[in-house]
Amino acid sequence: MIQGRGRLFGAAVTERKFRTSGARPVTPVGMADFQVMSSRVVTAFRVVAFAEAVSWLGLLIGMYLKRVAETTEVGVQVFGPIHGAVFVTYVLLTLYLARVQRWSIGTTVLGLAASIPPFFTVVFEIWAKRTGRLESPQESSAPVAA
């Protein structure tokens, strides 16, 4: 039986150390590492939400030039794939953050729905930040009273 040194996500975490030519010991992911990773995901979400809005703007300009001005299709050819990639990234990050931040179904659906109308990802990101639904673990952790 393996002796656990702590619990992370309900599973026993064991400490294993491997020594190889002066390398530092390998230890399991701790809570501090999880907080850093979660903080980076929150930052990535905020950046991708803004990028999704900017790619929407580029695509809208490209569609105007193609359909209304009838001058060129380059805008759609360039911003179409960019917007598609950023859109998929936003959706995946939203689903991941919904799990990590323990969002309700309503907040999750709202976050996903924000990816459809132009610029609503930024509106959702601002709202989520202001209402505490988009917090880094360092911001949300408070000292526990004894």
N, C-alpha and C positions, 0 to 999 in steps of 0.2 A: 504494500500500500504506500502511495506517495503522500508525504506530509505536505500540506499546503501552508503557505506563509501569509495568505490573505485571500480575499475574494474580489473578483472583478467580473461583473456581469453574471453572477451566480455560479461561476465555475471556480474551482480551486486553482490558485496560481502558485506554481512552484518556482523556486529559485534554482536555476541551473547555471553553473559557471564553467566555461571552457577556457582553458589556457592554451594560447598558441603564440609563440614567439613574441611575447611582450604585449599582446593585444589586451584590451580591457575586457573584463568578464561580461558575458552576455546575460542580461537579466530580462524578465518579462516586462511587458508594458505596464507601467504603474499609472496611478490616477493623475499624477502631474503630466505625464506624457499624453494622456487622454485629453486633459484640459488644453494643452498646447495644440493638439490636433484639432479639437473642437473649435478653438479660437481661430485657427487657420481656415476651417471650413466656413465659419461665420463670415470671415473677411472675404473669402472666395465667393460666397453667396452674394455679398453686397456688391462686389466688383462685377460679377456676372449679371446681376440684375440691371446694373447701369449699362453694361455692354449690350445687353439684350435690347434696351431702349435705343441705344445709339445705332445698333444694326437695323432696328425697325425704321429709324429715320432714314438711313441710307437706302433701305429697300423701298420706302415710300417715295423718295426722290427718284430712284431708278424707275419705279412704276409710272410716275408722272412723266418722266422723259420718254418712256416707251409708249405709253397709251395716249397721253394727252398731247404732248409736244410732238410726238412721233419723230424724234430725232435719233435716238440711239437706244440700244438694248444693253449696253455695257453695264449700267448701274444695276440692273436686275441680274445679269450674269455674275457680277462681282459680289453684290450684297445678298443675293439669294442663298448661296451655299454658306456664307458667313453667318447669316441670320439663322439658318437651319441648325448649324452646329452650336451656336450660342443658345438657341432655344432648347435643344436637347440637353445641353449642360445645365441650363437653369432648371428644367424639370427634374433631372436627376438630383441636383443639389437640394431642391425643394423637398423631394421625397426623403432624402437622407436627413436633412435638418428636421423635418417633421418627426422623425423617429428619435433623433438625438435630443431635440428640445422638448419632446413630448407634447407636440401640438395636438389640439383636438382635430376631429375630422373636419369641422367647419373651417378652421384656420388653414388646414392642409388644402382643402378644396379651393379656398380663396386664393392661396398662394399659387396653386396650379392654374386657376382661372385668370390670374393676373398676367399670365404669359401670352394671352390671346389678344386683348386690345393693345394697341400701341401705347407704350410708355407706362403701363400700369404696373410693371415690375418694380419700377422706382417708387411708385406710390405705395405698393405693398411693402417694400423694404423699409420705407420711412415709417409706415404705420406699425409694422412688426417691431422695429427698434424702439419706437416711442411707448408701445404697450408692454414691453418686456418680453416679447415672444422671440426676440432675436438677440439673446445675450450670450456673451462669452462666459465660460464657467467662472473666470476670475471676477466678473462683474456681478454674477448672481450669488456667489458664495458669501455667506455671512457667518461670523463666529457663532458657535453653538453655545448657548448658556448652560451652565451646569445645574 
